């Protein structure tokens, strides 16, 4: 092992190959079901330029004598050019056209995913998008998935896509969508506020985020929050979570009616999820915007 990146991911070299090439070793000994699910997806999905490739090797361990070995991890290609998160937080300036290129690649990958074996990608965030070449070609990694009804998958992914677009065009990997989030890089703008995002992209983000259950709660400006007394911080946190719990409870009730087919137009408008645009629509809109930037 060269370096352990987190509890489940390490950078390694394989001595038998007699090379200095780095690989990623991934495991999840606390919950092997997640590991096996990701392995299954990676093996079943067709190769695609914006999706991480199939495992290079499967790692097993010997059990008791006479018993078969057990899969405990797998080896993946290592992408040395870093993540979208690192690039966004670097402060490097990128043109709108360049950012549109990233957004289109991510959407292209998601459209491929929803046509695949499980049609869902549950962990869309800048840390899980990496470059295969400097600041250019992107791929999605980390395919441990959460369970969700098939009819809801694209709509659920749409909300995360809205956040990714916000991160790209505002130039930071942060969202500051809860009171306890902390980031090493100071935020100049707080999600879902805008400073640099073009108007057409802002409208797409608004549409993608449309939902009662996931509406972001406005929070104090980071500078003002730093001046709050301990009591004011507690009261502000309490107000945030009371509001979120109320919205979540309402969301669950409306979703229940929606699944049973026992809902009316006001429920649908309140819920918002059925109104979120399809990825192909967002892709086409961003393509149109990219043409205007040429």
Backbone as CSV, one residue per row, in Angstrom:
resi,resn,N_x,N_y,N_z,CA_x,CA_y,CA_z,C_x,C_y,C_z
1,UNK,0.840,-1.195,0.000,0.000,0.000,0.000,0.875,1.244,0.000
2,UNK,0.504,2.224,-0.824,1.237,3.485,-0.885,0.636,4.494,0.085
3,UNK,-0.676,4.678,0.010,-1.353,5.603,0.920,-2.822,5.214,1.034
4,UNK,-3.367,5.341,2.246,-4.787,5.063,2.466,-5.555,6.370,2.364
5,UNK,-6.478,6.462,1.399,-7.228,7.693,1.165,-8.399,7.839,2.131
6,UNK,-9.045,6.731,2.452,-10.088,6.706,3.480,-10.240,5.264,3.944
7,UNK,-11.262,4.975,4.737,-11.406,3.629,5.302,-11.526,2.540,4.243
8,UNK,-12.046,2.901,3.072,-12.339,1.889,2.055,-11.480,1.978,0.802
9,UNK,-10.694,3.027,0.668,-9.956,3.248,-0.580,-8.482,3.518,-0.285
10,UNK,-7.608,2.815,-1.007,-6.164,3.013,-0.867,-5.509,3.061,-2.241
11,UNK,-4.394,3.776,-2.312,-3.550,3.723,-3.501,-2.514,2.629,-3.280
12,UNK,-2.347,1.770,-4.271,-1.443,0.625,-4.111,-0.605,0.421,-5.367
13,UNK,0.484,-0.295,-5.183,1.251,-0.835,-6.307,1.195,-2.351,-6.206
14,UNK,1.213,-3.013,-7.344,1.131,-4.473,-7.366,2.522,-5.017,-7.658
15,UNK,3.119,-5.632,-6.653,4.520,-6.052,-6.758,4.748,-7.056,-7.882
16,UNK,3.789,-7.935,-8.116,3.959,-8.958,-9.155,4.077,-8.361,-10.552
17,UNK,3.569,-7.147,-10.732,3.609,-6.526,-12.057,4.955,-5.880,-12.355
18,UNK,5.773,-5.706,-11.315,7.096,-5.099,-11.464,7.010,-3.764,-12.200
19,UNK,6.114,-2.918,-11.707,5.913,-1.596,-12.292,5.617,-0.606,-11.180
20,UNK,5.834,0.665,-11.455,5.544,1.706,-10.464,4.130,2.261,-10.626
21,UNK,3.357,1.669,-11.527,1.998,2.150,-11.782,1.147,2.072,-10.518
22,UNK,0.421,3.150,-10.244,-0.485,3.177,-9.099,-1.869,2.677,-9.498
23,UNK,-2.500,1.962,-8.577,-3.873,1.500,-8.751,-4.679,1.901,-7.520
24,UNK,-5.995,1.816,-7.652,-6.895,2.040,-6.519,-7.385,0.688,-6.027
25,UNK,-7.211,0.446,-4.722,-7.780,-0.750,-4.097,-9.003,-0.316,-3.307
26,UNK,-10.141,-0.928,-3.604,-11.383,-0.566,-2.923,-11.941,-1.765,-2.177
27,UNK,-12.364,-1.520,-0.942,-12.968,-2.557,-0.126,-14.062,-1.930,0.721
28,UNK,-14.781,-2.740,1.457,-15.762,-2.250,2.427,-16.080,-3.403,3.368
29,UNK,-15.150,-3.676,4.263,-15.284,-4.844,5.127,-16.411,-4.689,6.141
30,UNK,-16.804,-3.454,6.421,-17.912,-3.245,7.359,-19.252,-3.621,6.741
31,UNK,-19.347,-3.468,5.435,-20.604,-3.804,4.761,-20.279,-4.319,3.363
32,UNK,-20.004,-5.601,3.287,-19.606,-6.198,2.013,-20.713,-6.144,0.970
33,UNK,-21.961,-6.010,1.411,-23.059,-5.968,0.440,-22.920,-4.761,-0.482
34,UNK,-22.465,-3.621,0.062,-22.243,-2.438,-0.774,-21.128,-2.699,-1.784
35,UNK,-20.077,-3.345,-1.298,-18.948,-3.666,-2.175,-19.392,-4.584,-3.305
36,UNK,-20.153,-5.622,-2.963,-20.593,-6.580,-3.975,-21.556,-5.927,-4.962
37,UNK,-22.387,-5.019,-4.460,-23.324,-4.337,-5.351,-22.571,-3.468,-6.357
38,UNK,-21.567,-2.741,-5.871,-20.781,-1.905,-6.779,-20.023,-2.767,-7.787
39,UNK,-19.453,-3.863,-7.311,-18.724,-4.765,-8.203,-19.651,-5.312,-9.284
40,UNK,-20.844,-5.696,-8.891,-21.825,-6.203,-9.859,-22.134,-5.152,-10.923
41,UNK,-22.372,-3.908,-10.475,-22.691,-2.842,-11.424,-21.548,-2.595,-12.401
42,UNK,-20.335,-2.524,-11.867,-19.182,-2.251,-12.722,-18.973,-3.350,-13.759
43,UNK,-19.263,-4.583,-13.368,-19.091,-5.700,-14.299,-20.206,-5.759,-15.338
44,UNK,-21.420,-5.336,-14.937,-22.561,-5.414,-15.852,-22.641,-4.230,-16.807
45,UNK,-22.200,-3.057,-16.346,-22.304,-1.868,-17.187,-21.380,-1.962,-18.392
46,UNK,-21.877,-1.484,-19.513,-21.027,-1.438,-20.700,-19.974,-0.353,-20.538
47,UNK,-18.830,-0.552,-21.162,-17.754,0.430,-21.094,-18.239,1.760,-21.670
48,UNK,-17.851,2.851,-21.008,-18.267,4.168,-21.480,-17.205,5.179,-21.098
49,UNK,-16.978,6.156,-21.963,-15.844,7.054,-21.766,-15.955,7.914,-20.513
50,UNK,-17.165,8.146,-20.015,-17.321,8.996,-18.839,-17.726,8.213,-17.585
51,UNK,-17.513,6.901,-17.628,-17.784,6.021,-16.486,-16.506,5.257,-16.167
52,UNK,-16.197,5.116,-14.894,-15.008,4.362,-14.508,-15.039,2.971,-15.132
53,UNK,-13.872,2.478,-15.516,-13.800,1.185,-16.182,-14.040,0.011,-15.244
54,UNK,-14.119,-1.156,-15.814,-14.317,-2.369,-15.019,-13.074,-2.642,-14.172
55,UNK,-13.235,-3.344,-13.042,-12.078,-3.662,-12.196,-10.984,-4.387,-12.973
56,UNK,-9.753,-4.007,-12.681,-8.608,-4.665,-13.310,-8.367,-6.039,-12.691
57,UNK,-8.539,-6.118,-11.377,-8.365,-7.376,-10.643,-9.412,-7.467,-9.534
58,UNK,-9.756,-8.696,-9.164,-10.603,-8.962,-8.004,-9.698,-9.472,-6.884
59,UNK,-9.884,-8.958,-5.676,-9.050,-9.349,-4.533,-9.846,-10.293,-3.639
60,UNK,-9.262,-11.437,-3.342,-9.935,-12.435,-2.497,-9.053,-12.787,-1.304
61,UNK,-9.671,-13.398,-0.323,-8.929,-13.891,0.834,-9.319,-15.342,1.082
62,UNK,-8.371,-16.128,1.556,-8.642,-17.536,1.829,-9.421,-17.683,3.131
63,UNK,-10.447,-18.512,3.109,-11.196,-18.822,4.321,-10.597,-20.075,4.959
64,UNK,-11.349,-20.737,5.787,-10.844,-21.956,6.418,-10.531,-23.004,5.356
65,UNK,-9.636,-23.889,5.683,-9.210,-24.920,4.737,-10.413,-25.712,4.230
66,UNK,-10.449,-25.881,2.942,-11.540,-26.639,2.343,-12.716,-25.786,1.915
67,UNK,-12.705,-24.508,2.310,-13.790,-23.614,1.924,-13.317,-22.681,0.817
68,UNK,-14.266,-22.169,0.041,-13.912,-21.282,-1.064,-13.441,-19.930,-0.529
69,UNK,-12.715,-19.205,-1.347,-12.230,-17.885,-0.950,-13.364,-16.865,-1.010
70,UNK,-13.135,-15.700,-0.403,-14.154,-14.660,-0.355,-13.616,-13.383,-0.990
71,UNK,-14.447,-12.736,-1.785,-14.066,-11.457,-2.393,-14.086,-10.379,-1.317
72,UNK,-12.970,-9.643,-1.187,-12.884,-8.586,-0.174,-12.570,-7.220,-0.789
73,UNK,-12.449,-7.175,-2.105,-12.163,-5.894,-2.734,-11.841,-6.066,-4.206
74,UNK,-11.517,-4.954,-4.843,-11.124,-5.017,-6.249,-10.175,-3.865,-6.571
75,UNK,-9.466,-4.032,-7.663,-8.457,-3.071,-8.107,-8.992,-2.301,-9.311
76,UNK,-8.863,-0.967,-9.241,-9.347,-0.097,-10.307,-8.217,0.784,-10.835
77,UNK,-8.442,1.333,-11.999,-7.500,2.298,-12.555,-7.444,3.538,-11.664
78,UNK,-6.253,4.098,-11.519,-6.073,5.325,-10.743,-5.987,6.515,-11.696
79,UNK,-6.793,7.535,-11.422,-6.796,8.737,-12.253,-5.983,9.820,-11.544
80,UNK,-4.818,10.084,-12.067,-3.842,10.927,-11.377,-4.117,12.423,-11.474
81,UNK,-5.071,12.820,-12.287,-5.281,14.254,-12.504,-6.267,14.882,-11.521
82,UNK,-6.689,14.121,-10.533,-7.478,14.686,-9.452,-8.971,14.750,-9.732
83,UNK,-9.690,15.244,-8.736,-11.147,15.280,-8.800,-11.662,16.650,-9.221
84,UNK,-12.922,16.676,-9.591,-13.581,17.948,-9.891,-13.597,18.829,-8.649
85,UNK,-13.749,18.215,-7.490,-13.756,18.961,-6.231,-12.463,19.746,-6.039
86,UNK,-11.332,19.069,-6.214,-10.029,19.722,-6.047,-9.845,20.849,-7.051
87,UNK,-10.268,20.609,-8.281,-10.126,21.625,-9.325,-10.985,22.850,-9.034
88,UNK,-12.227,22.626,-8.620,-13.115,23.749,-8.324,-12.591,24.584,-7.159
89,UNK,-12.023,23.913,-6.169,-11.537,24.622,-4.981,-10.156,25.248,-5.185
90,UNK,-9.539,24.979,-6.336,-8.192,25.509,-6.587,-8.192,27.003,-6.884
91,UNK,-9.359,27.522,-7.259,-9.436,28.943,-7.594,-9.022,29.268,-9.014
92,UNK,-8.678,28.252,-9.796,-8.296,28.492,-11.192,-9.504,29.001,-11.977
93,UNK,-9.303,30.008,-12.833,-10.426,30.523,-13.629,-10.702,29.634,-14.842
94,UNK,-11.969,29.380,-15.097,-12.375,28.614,-16.273,-13.522,29.356,-16.960
95,UNK,-13.519,29.326,-18.270,-14.554,30.022,-19.029,-15.888,29.294,-18.903
96,UNK,-16.969,30.006,-19.226,-18.298,29.390,-19.233,-18.323,28.221,-20.216
97,UNK,-17.687,28.401,-21.351,-17.650,27.333,-22.352,-16.975,26.087,-21.785
98,UNK,-15.886,26.281,-21.042,-15.165,25.153,-20.445,-16.056,24.435,-19.427
99,UNK,-16.743,25.230,-18.605,-17.621,24.652,-17.584,-18.798,23.917,-18.217
100,UNK,-19.301,24.455,-19.310,-20.376,23.768,-20.026,-19.900,22.413,-20.536
101,UNK,-18.643,22.350,-20.944,-18.076,21.076,-21.385,-18.090,20.041,-20.272
102,UNK,-17.724,20.465,-19.062,-17.780,19.548,-17.919,-19.217,19.095,-17.660
103,UNK,-20.132,20.063,-17.646,-21.533,19.746,-17.354,-22.098,18.757,-18.368
104,UNK,-21.765,18.942,-19.625,-22.272,18.049,-20.673,-21.698,16.640,-20.528
105,UNK,-20.436,16.539,-20.136,-19.844,15.217,-19.920,-20.534,14.483,-18.772
106,UNK,-20.808,15.208,-17.684,-21.477,14.601,-16.532,-22.878,14.139,-16.916
107,UNK,-23.591,14.980,-17.642,-24.933,14.603,-18.091,-24.887,13.414,-19.038
108,UNK,-23.915,13.402,-19.912,-23.751,12.283,-20.832,-23.569,10.980,-20.053
109,UNK,-22.766,11.046,-18.991,-22.546,9.863,-18.154,-23.835,9.435,-17.454
110,UNK,-24.589,10.398,-16.921,-25.825,10.071,-16.207,-26.875,9.477,-17.139
111,UNK,-26.948,9.995,-18.347,-27.892,9.438,-19.328,-27.517,7.991,-19.636
112,UNK,-26.215,7.721,-19.714,-25.765,6.340,-19.924,-26.152,5.463,-18.731
113,UNK,-26.004,6.002,-17.517,-26.319,5.236,-16.304,-27.797,4.853,-16.262
114,UNK,-28.683,5.807,-16.553,-30.120,5.515,-16.427,-30.598,4.520,-17.481
115,UNK,-29.776,4.282,-18.474,-30.113,3.268,-19.476,-29.456,1.932,-19.156
116,UNK,-28.746,1.872,-18.016,-27.984,0.685,-17.654,-28.730,-0.276,-16.761
117,UNK,-28.006,-1.235,-16.140,-28.632,-2.320,-15.375,-29.407,-1.869,-14.148
118,UNK,-28.940,-0.831,-13.451,-29.662,-0.366,-12.267,-30.208,1.044,-12.433
119,UNK,-29.865,1.711,-13.493,-30.394,3.018,-13.900,-30.404,4.061,-12.790
120,UNK,-29.372,4.035,-11.938,-29.345,4.990,-10.829,-27.911,5.239,-10.385
121,UNK,-27.629,6.497,-10.034,-26.326,6.862,-9.468,-26.615,7.740,-8.261
122,UNK,-26.363,7.211,-7.070,-26.874,7.852,-5.854,-25.901,8.802,-5.178
123,UNK,-24.666,8.892,-5.644,-23.674,9.671,-4.902,-22.984,10.696,-5.798
124,UNK,-23.789,11.488,-6.485,-23.255,12.481,-7.411,-22.767,13.706,-6.642
125,UNK,-21.461,13.891,-6.617,-20.856,15.049,-5.964,-19.461,15.253,-6.550
126,UNK,-18.882,16.445,-6.388,-17.590,16.737,-7.023,-16.472,15.764,-6.662
127,UNK,-16.483,15.207,-5.445,-15.445,14.250,-5.048,-15.482,12.974,-5.876
128,UNK,-16.651,12.647,-6.418,-16.822,11.389,-7.148,-16.778,11.575,-8.664
129,UNK,-16.217,12.692,-9.083,-16.011,12.958,-10.506,-14.537,13.293,-10.684
130,UNK,-13.826,12.523,-11.499,-12.379,12.710,-11.622,-11.985,12.950,-13.076
131,UNK,-10.811,13.538,-13.232,-10.295,13.860,-14.564,-9.395,12.746,-15.084
132,UNK,-9.576,12.406,-16.355,-8.664,11.465,-17.006,-7.569,12.206,-17.761
133,UNK,-7.757,13.508,-17.939,-6.726,14.383,-18.500,-6.886,15.735,-17.813
134,UNK,-5.839,16.539,-17.751,-5.890,17.768,-16.951,-7.047,18.697,-17.327
135,UNK,-7.972,18.892,-16.381,-9.076,19.852,-16.495,-9.972,19.617,-17.710
136,UNK,-9.987,18.392,-18.236,-10.704,18.165,-19.490,-11.700,17.017,-19.375
137,UNK,-11.264,15.804,-19.662,-12.168,14.658,-19.704,-12.500,14.171,-18.295
138,UNK,-13.798,13.897,-18.064,-14.279,13.501,-16.744,-14.869,12.096,-16.756
139,UNK,-14.782,11.414,-15.602,-15.475,10.136,-15.419,-16.113,10.100,-14.035
140,UNK,-17.235,9.397,-13.933,-17.878,9.154,-12.643,-17.240,7.936,-11.992
141,UNK,-16.989,8.035,-10.682,-16.494,6.889,-9.920,-17.454,6.634,-8.756
142,UNK,-17.181,5.605,-7.987,-17.907,5.293,-6.748,-19.365,4.933,-7.029
143,UNK,-19.602,3.652,-7.269,-20.940,3.195,-7.641,-21.635,2.385,-6.552
144,UNK,-21.322,2.665,-5.276,-22.140,2.100,-4.199,-23.482,2.807,-4.251
145,UNK,-24.557,2.058,-4.365,-25.850,2.671,-4.641,-26.848,2.476,-3.516
146,UNK,-27.749,3.454,-3.400,-28.876,3.343,-2.472,-30.092,2.811,-3.220
147,UNK,-30.970,2.150,-2.489,-32.175,1.596,-3.110,-33.207,2.690,-3.330
148,UNK,-33.904,2.617,-4.470,-34.930,3.604,-4.786,-35.844,3.021,-5.845
149,UNK,-37.116,3.401,-5.789,-38.050,2.936,-6.803,-37.596,3.409,-8.180
150,UNK,-37.745,2.539,-9.172,-37.267,2.862,-10.518,-37.907,4.132,-11.060
151,UNK,-39.189,4.337,-10.754,-39.908,5.495,-11.274,-39.401,6.813,-10.689
152,UNK,-38.652,6.733,-9.573,-38.201,7.950,-8.892,-36.724,8.246,-9.129
153,UNK,-36.007,7.346,-9.784,-34.552,7.444,-9.811,-34.039,8.685,-10.529
154,UNK,-34.540,8.931,-11.728,-34.025,10.079,-12.472,-34.361,11.386,-11.760
155,UNK,-35.560,11.471,-11.181,-35.940,12.678,-10.453,-35.063,12.888,-9.229
156,UNK,-34.727,11.793,-8.534,-33.853,11.909,-7.365,-32.456,12.352,-7.778
157,UNK,-31.953,11.817,-8.873,-30.640,12.208,-9.374,-30.634,13.656,-9.853
158,UNK,-31.793,14.133,-10.300,-31.882,15.490,-10.834,-31.508,16.532,-9.788
159,UNK,-31.915,16.300,-8.547,-31.598,17.264,-7.496,-30.081,17.377,-7.308
160,UNK,-29.406,16.222,-7.274,-27.947,16.227,-7.137,-27.280,16.863,-8.352
161,UNK,-27.853,16.643,-9.523,-27.320,17.270,-10.729,-27.406,18.791,-10.620
162,UNK,-28.520,19.289,-10.085,-28.650,20.730,-9.890,-27.543,21.285,-9.014
163,UNK,-27.208,20.554,-7.956,-26.125,20.993,-7.072,-24.772,20.954,-7.780
164,UNK,-24.553,19.909,-8.578,-23.291,19.813,-9.319,-23.146,20.989,-10.280
165,UNK,-24.218,21.324,-10.976,-24.166,22.466,-11.892,-23.862,23.747,-11.127
166,UNK,-24.475,23.895,-9.960,-24.199,25.074,-9.131,-22.713,25.115,-8.754
167,UNK,-22.174,23.987,-8.322,-20.763,23.928,-7.937,-19.852,24.314,-9.104
168,UNK,-20.153,23.783,-10.281,-19.316,24.055,-11.451,-19.324,25.536,-11.805
169,UNK,-20.502,26.131,-11.866,-20.587,27.510,-12.362,-20.304,28.555,-11.288
170,UNK,-20.396,28.155,-10.010,-20.011,29.082,-8.946,-18.563,28.866,-8.511
171,UNK,-17.933,27.796,-9.004,-16.510,27.595,-8.769,-16.138,27.132,-7.379
172,UNK,-16.858,26.158,-6.847,-16.515,25.605,-5.536,-17.229,24.292,-5.308
173,UNK,-16.633,23.408,-4.518,-17.237,22.095,-4.289,-18.217,22.103,-3.129
174,UNK,-18.342,23.229,-2.446,-19.199,23.337,-1.269,-20.647,23.615,-1.663
175,UNK,-21.570,23.254,-0.784,-22.969,23.627,-0.969,-23.511,24.367,0.244
176,UNK,-22.888,24.191,1.415,-23.361,24.826,2.656,-24.869,24.677,2.800
177,UNK,-25.303,23.429,2.725,-26.732,23.155,2.783,-27.170,22.637,4.145
178,UNK,-26.285,22.704,5.136,-26.672,22.383,6.511,-25.817,23.202,7.460
179,UNK,-26.284,23.344,8.688,-25.625,24.227,9.639,-24.245,23.725,10.053
180,UNK,-24.016,22.402,9.977,-22.779,21.854,10.526,-21.732,21.531,9.463
181,UNK,-21.956,21.898,8.199,-20.969,21.624,7.167,-19.778,22.560,7.315
182,UNK,-18.577,21.990,7.138,-17.359,22.786,7.222,-16.482,22.470,6.019
183,UNK,-15.831,23.488,5.493,-14.981,23.323,4.323,-13.672,24.059,4.549
184,UNK,-12.599,23.484,3.984,-11.291,24.106,4.125,-11.206,25.403,3.330
185,UNK,-11.914,25.458,2.206,-11.893,26.649,1.356,-13.084,27.533,1.709
186,UNK,-12.859,28.810,2.063,-13.973,29.699,2.413,-14.938,29.868,1.245
187,UNK,-16.216,29.942,1.559,-17.235,30.088,0.523,-17.540,31.559,0.284
188,UNK,-17.434,31.988,-0.974,-17.792,33.358,-1.327,-19.286,33.505,-1.560
189,UNK,-19.934,32.403,-1.857,-21.374,32.400,-2.085,-21.915,31.081,-1.552
190,UNK,-23.119,31.109,-0.991,-23.693,29.943,-0.322,-24.850,29.386,-1.142
191,UNK,-24.841,28.078,-1.352,-25.920,27.420,-2.073,-27.246,27.675,-1.360
192,UNK,-28.306,28.076,-2.057,-28.441,28.196,-3.510,-28.364,29.639,-4.023
193,UNK,-27.498,30.463,-3.440,-27.295,31.815,-3.951,-26.399,31.764,-5.188
194,UNK,-26.408,32.849,-5.953,-25.647,32.875,-7.201,-24.812,34.147,-7.315
195,UNK,-23.663,33.976,-7.946,-22.785,35.110,-8.211,-22.257,35.076,-9.641
196,UNK,-21.992,33.869,-10.159,-21.339,33.733,-11.467,-22.126,32.911,-12.477
197,UNK,-23.165,32.238,-12.053,-23.883,31.312,-12.933,-24.702,32.060,-13.983
198,UNK,-24.567,31.704,-15.268,-25.382,32.336,-16.312,-26.873,32.111,-16.063
199,UNK,-27.677,33.074,-16.468,-29.116,33.012,-16.208,-29.769,31.722,-16.730
200,UNK,-29.470,31.268,-17.962,-30.114,30.034,-18.439,-29.769,28.816,-17.574
201,UNK,-28.541,28.776,-17.049,-28.147,27.657,-16.183,-28.849,27.766,-14.835
202,UNK,-28.996,28.982,-14.329,-29.729,29.180,-13.074,-31.157,28.646,-13.190
203,UNK,-31.780,28.873,-14.320,-33.147,28.397,-14.518,-33.190,26.869,-14.541
204,UNK,-32.198,26.249,-15.172,-32.135,24.785,-15.181,-31.940,24.239,-13.767
205,UNK,-31.069,24.880,-12.994,-30.832,24.443,-11.617,-32.111,24.565,-10.799
206,UNK,-32.833,25.661,-10.994,-34.099,25.836,-10.273,-35.057,24.697,-10.596
207,UNK,-35.147,24.334,-11.860,-36.047,23.259,-12.275,-35.608,21.914,-11.696
208,UNK,-34.298,21.676,-11.684,-33.776,20.408,-11.180,-33.963,20.271,-9.673
209,UNK,-33.968,21.382,-8.968,-34.105,21.368,-7.511,-35.559,21.411,-7.068
210,UNK,-36.481,21.488,-7.994,-37.887,21.671,-7.666,-38.421,20.507,-6.854
211,UNK,-38.707,20.738,-5.580,-39.269,19.686,-4.737,-39.538,20.207,-3.350
212,UNK,-40.675,19.861,-2.810,-41.004,20.229,-1.440,-40.048,19.594,-0.450
213,UNK,-39.751,18.322,-0.663,-38.980,17.587,0.329,-37.532,17.989,0.418
214,UNK,-36.992,18.636,-0.624,-35.567,18.918,-0.643,-35.244,20.408,-0.685
215,UNK,-36.234,21.268,-0.487,-35.977,22.700,-0.556,-34.934,23.096,0.476
216,UNK,-33.934,23.844,0.058,-32.881,24.275,0.969,-33.415,25.345,1.910
217,UNK,-32.937,25.323,3.127,-33.343,26.304,4.120,-32.335,27.440,4.118
218,UNK,-32.815,28.670,4.060,-31.896,29.800,4.077,-31.160,29.835,5.407
219,UNK,-29.893,30.222,5.354,-29.052,30.213,6.534,-28.334,31.543,6.676
220,UNK,-27.828,31.840,7.869,-27.128,33.103,8.062,-25.891,33.186,7.191
221,UNK,-25.533,34.403,6.825,-24.279,34.621,6.128,-23.142,34.084,6.995
222,UNK,-22.125,33.393,6.397,-21.046,32.813,7.202,-20.377,33.819,8.130
223,UNK,-20.215,35.073,7.671,-19.588,36.095,8.512,-20.474,36.422,9.706
224,UNK,-21.780,36.578,9.435,-22.717,36.873,10.518,-22.815,35.703,11.486
225,UNK,-22.773,34.489,10.941,-22.880,33.297,11.778,-21.719,33.214,12.763
226,UNK,-20.534,33.660,12.327,-19.361,33.622,13.202,-19.516,34.558,14.396
227,UNK,-20.370,35.585,14.267,-20.563,36.565,15.337,-21.712,36.195,16.266
228,UNK,-22.399,35.099,15.973,-23.549,34.706,16.781,-23.101,34.159,18.131
229,UNK,-23.910,34.398,19.139,-23.641,33.828,20.457,-23.991,32.344,20.429
230,UNK,-23.475,31.560,21.397,-23.825,30.130,21.439,-25.332,29.900,21.465
231,UNK,-26.050,30.733,22.199,-27.504,30.569,22.273,-28.151,30.834,20.916
232,UNK,-27.677,31.869,20.222,-28.234,32.192,18.906,-27.956,31.078,17.899
233,UNK,-26.778,30.458,18.006,-26.446,29.341,17.117,-27.398,28.179,17.354
234,UNK,-27.653,27.866,18.632,-28.564,26.768,18.971,-29.969,27.061,18.458
235,UNK,-30.435,28.301,18.659,-31.782,28.667,18.211,-31.893,28.612,16.691
236,UNK,-30.850,29.094,16.004,-30.864,29.061,14.537,-30.881,27.625,14.033
237,UNK,-30.073,26.766,14.657,-30.035,25.354,14.261,-31.385,24.688,14.496
238,UNK,-31.996,25.002,15.628,-33.301,24.421,15.951,-34.349,24.838,14.925
239,UNK,-34.338,26.112,14.547,-35.299,26.602,13.552,-35.112,25.903,12.208
240,UNK,-33.841,25.721,11.817,-33.547,25.053,10.551,-34.105,23.637,10.549
241,UNK,-33.801,22.886,11.602,-34.203,21.477,11.612,-35.697,21.291,11.824
242,UNK,-36.338,22.179,12.584,-37.791,22.097,12.719,-38.461,22.314,11.369
243,UNK,-37.947,23.286,10.623,-38.504,23.562,9.300,-38.272,22.389,8.358
244,UNK,-37.080,21.800,8.420,-36.776,20.667,7.545,-37.637,19.459,7.879
245,UNK,-37.807,19.183,9.154,-38.618,18.032,9.556,-40.055,18.212,9.095
246,UNK,-40.582,19.431,9.236,-41.945,19.711,8.780,-42.071,19.443,7.284
247,UNK,-41.101,19.924,6.507,-41.138,19.733,5.058,-40.987,18.263,4.690
248,UNK,-40.120,17.560,5.407,-39.904,16.144,5.114,-41.158,15.326,5.409
249,UNK,-41.823,15.626,6.528,-43.055,14.909,6.863,-44.122,15.136,5.797
250,UNK,-44.220,16.375,5.348,-45.193,16.694,4.310,-44.837,15.990,3.004
251,UNK,-43.547,15.948,2.725,-43.051,15.292,1.511,-43.413,13.805,1.507
252,UNK,-43.205,13.138,2.645,-43.497,11.704,2.747,-44.979,11.439,2.503
253,UNK,-45.843,12.276,3.063,-47.289,12.097,2.886,-47.690,12.255,1.420
254,UNK,-47.143,13.280,0.775,-47.482,13.515,-0.630,-46.939,12.391,-1.506
255,UNK,-45.700,11.929,-1.216,-45.114,10.832,-1.988,-45.946,9.566,-1.852
256,UNK,-46.465,9.328,-0.661,-47.297,8.147,-0.432,-48.548,8.200,-1.304
257,UNK,-49.168,9.366,-1.365,-50.359,9.514,-2.210,-49.999,9.365,-3.685
258,UNK,-48.842,9.898,-4.058,-48.410,9.824,-5.451,-48.205,8.379,-5.888
259,UNK,-47.552,7.567,-5.035,-47.283,6.168,-5.369,-48.569,5.357,-5.471
260,UNK,-49.571,5.751,-4.684,-50.854,5.044,-4.714,-51.749,5.522,-5.847
261,UNK,-51.309,6.569,-6.547,-52.118,7.132,-7.613,-53.278,7.953,-7.093
262,UNK,-53.251,8.245,-5.800,-54.345,8.967,-5.155,-53.911,10.403,-4.861
263,UNK,-53.659,11.165,-5.919,-53.204,12.535,-5.743,-53.842,13.421,-6.799
264,UNK,-53.824,14.719,-6.546,-54.372,15.659,-7.519,-53.271,16.610,-7.982
265,UNK,-53.636,17.553,-8.813,-52.651,18.456,-9.405,-51.928,19.291,-8.355
266,UNK,-52.637,19.665,-7.292,-51.998,20.473,-6.250,-50.902,19.683,-5.547
267,UNK,-51.123,18.365,-5.348,-50.084,17.515,-4.764,-48.863,17.465,-5.668
268,UNK,-49.099,17.308,-6.952,-48.001,17.196,-7.906,-47.172,18.473,-7.934
269,UNK,-47.858,19.606,-7.914,-47.157,20.883,-7.913,-46.392,21.084,-6.610
270,UNK,-46.987,20.644,-5.508,-46.348,20.773,-4.206,-45.114,19.890,-4.118
271,UNK,-45.236,18.686,-4.629,-44.133,17.735,-4.570,-42.969,18.174,-5.446
272,UNK,-43.270,18.568,-6.654,-42.227,19.068,-7.536,-41.480,17.992,-8.290
273,UNK,-41.244,16.828,-7.681,-40.416,15.796,-8.308,-40.894,15.417,-9.704
274,UNK,-42.201,15.172,-9.914,-42.623,14.809,-11.273,-42.400,15.925,-12.281
275,UNK,-42.187,17.153,-11.795,-42.018,18.283,-12.690,-40.558,18.528,-13.060
276,UNK,-39.646,17.817,-12.428,-38.236,18.011,-12.752,-37.967,17.575,-14.187
277,UNK,-37.120,18.309,-14.896,-36.865,17.974,-16.304,-36.075,16.680,-16.449
278,UNK,-36.272,16.005,-17.560,-35.490,14.821,-17.885,-34.076,15.248,-18.264
279,UNK,-33.133,14.334,-18.067,-31.734,14.658,-18.334,-31.495,15.026,-19.796
280,UNK,-32.206,14.367,-20.684,-31.994,14.651,-22.101,-32.397,16.085,-22.422
281,UNK,-33.421,16.601,-21.730,-33.846,17.997,-21.906,-32.750,18.942,-21.421
282,UNK,-32.201,18.665,-20.239,-31.137,19.508,-19.683,-29.912,19.465,-20.594
283,UNK,-29.594,18.274,-21.091,-28.446,18.110,-21.990,-28.616,18.980,-23.234
284,UNK,-29.792,18.947,-23.820,-30.042,19.725,-25.038,-29.963,21.224,-24.770
285,UNK,-30.476,21.661,-23.619,-30.422,23.080,-23.272,-28.980,23.546,-23.075
286,UNK,-28.177,22.720,-22.421,-26.768,23.080,-22.220,-26.001,23.045,-23.541
287,UNK,-26.366,22.117,-24.403,-25.755,22.079,-25.740,-26.048,23.367,-26.506
288,UNK,-27.295,23.819,-26.437,-27.670,25.066,-27.111,-26.860,26.237,-26.560
289,UNK,-26.714,26.269,-25.248,-25.948,27.345,-24.614,-24.480,27.279,-25.030
290,UNK,-23.947,26.063,-25.135,-22.545,25.892,-25.540,-22.325,26.396,-26.965
291,UNK,-23.296,26.189,-27.833,-23.166,26.671,-29.217,-23.085,28.194,-29.254
292,UNK,-23.823,28.847,-28.376,-23.794,30.312,-28.326,-22.470,30.835,-27.777
293,UNK,-21.754,29.969,-27.040,-20.476,30.378,-26.457,-19.313,30.176,-27.422
294,UNK,-19.569,29.512,-28.547,-18.485,29.231,-29.502,-18.026,30.504,-30.212
